[in-house]
Amino acid sequence: MRDPSAAAVRRALGKAIRRLREHAGISQEQLALESGIGRSYMGRLERGEASPTYVTARKLLRPLGIGFGGLGTELDRQLKK
């Protein structure tokens, strides 16, 4: 399997974050607020236009009630689509 491009990983990560957020029943605005990040940045992350730093990813995962393992699993799932 060929390594995906950085853009493909960003898009898959955005889709993974969106799916996890929706599964948790949290709005984009609420997740941004609880994570302490801007709503517009949250939108850019979900659209795959930006990549979160490690610290930002930790902030996003806490309100979702998952760790990096859960995010990695969902990211792999999105990359296989």
C-alpha positions in Angstrom: 0.0 0.0 0.0 1.3 3.4 -1.0 1.8 6.0 1.8 -1.0 8.6 1.6 -0.1 12.2 0.9 -0.1 14.8 3.7 -3.3 16.3 2.2 -5.0 12.9 2.2 -4.0 12.3 5.9 -5.4 15.8 6.8 -8.7 15.1 5.1 -9.0 11.7 6.7 -8.1 13.1 10.1 -10.8 15.8 9.6 -13.3 13.1 8.8 -12.3 11.1 11.8 -12.7 14.0 14.1 -16.1 14.9 12.7 -17.3 11.3 12.9 -16.1 11.0 16.6 -17.7 14.3 17.4 -21.0 13.3 15.8 -20.9 9.9 17.5 -20.5 11.7 20.9 -23.5 14.0 20.1 -21.4 17.2 20.4 -21.8 20.1 18.0 -18.8 21.6 16.3 -19.3 24.8 18.3 -19.5 22.9 21.6 -16.4 20.9 20.9 -14.5 24.0 20.0 -15.6 25.7 23.2 -14.9 22.8 25.4 -11.5 22.3 23.8 -10.5 26.0 24.0 -10.0 26.4 20.3 -11.7 28.8 17.8 -14.8 27.6 16.0 -13.4 28.6 12.6 -10.3 26.6 13.3 -12.4 23.7 14.4 -14.1 23.9 11.0 -10.8 24.0 9.2 -9.7 20.9 11.0 -12.8 19.0 10.1 -12.5 20.0 6.4 -8.9 18.8 6.4 -7.5 22.3 5.8 -5.4 22.3 9.0 -3.6 19.8 11.1 -3.8 19.9 14.9 -0.7 19.9 17.0 -0.3 17.2 19.6 -1.6 19.6 22.3 -4.6 20.7 20.3 -5.5 17.0 19.5 -5.4 16.2 23.3 -7.7 19.1 23.9 -10.1 17.9 21.3 -10.1 14.3 22.5 -10.8 15.0 26.1 -14.4 16.2 25.6 -15.0 13.3 23.2 -14.0 10.8 25.9 -11.4 9.1 23.8 -7.6 8.8 23.6 -5.1 8.8 20.8 -5.8 5.1 20.3 -9.4 5.8 19.4 -8.5 8.6 17.1 -5.9 6.4 15.4 -8.4 3.6 14.9 -10.9 6.0 13.3 -8.1 7.7 11.2 -7.1 4.3 9.8 -10.7 3.5 9.0 -11.0 6.8 7.1 -7.7 6.3 5.2 -9.0 2.9 4.0 -12.1 4.4 2.4 
